[in-house]
C-alpha cells in the first residue's frame, strides 16, 4: 500500500472520529422551528429521530422510557429529539402530525419515516438496526 493510500485512510478515520465526537449525547428538546432547522442543518447527513408528545398524553408517558432506552443504545448513530406538540403546534402541523405519540425520522429536512401511535421497544430497535450507519 502506498503512502498516499495510507494517508487517505488516515484522513477518513479522522473525519469519522470527529463526526462521532460531535454527535449530541443527550436527547435534544426542540423548543421552536429555529431549533429544528438548526438541528437538521447541522446534522444534515444524520438521521434525526423525533418523538412528538404532550404532557397529558398517557401513551406518550408509556413511550418516554422506551425512547430514552433506545437513545442510550443508539446515540452514536442517530440524533434524538423530542417536540411537545402543545408548545410547538406549528412544527407538528408542518410535519403532518395529527396524533400522538408519533415518531418521525428526518434526514436533512425530509421526513422519510413516520410511525403514529405507541411503538414498542423491539419494533423501534429493529427499525433503527436496519438504518444504522456503519462507523
Secondary structure, 3 states (H helix, E strand, C coil): CCHHHHHHHHHHHHHHHHHHHHCCCCCEECCCHHHHHHHHHHCCCCEEEEEEECCCCHHHHHHHHHHHHHHHHHCCCCEEEEEECCCCHHHHHHCCCCCCCEEEEEECCEEEEEEECCCCHHHHHHHHHHHCCCC
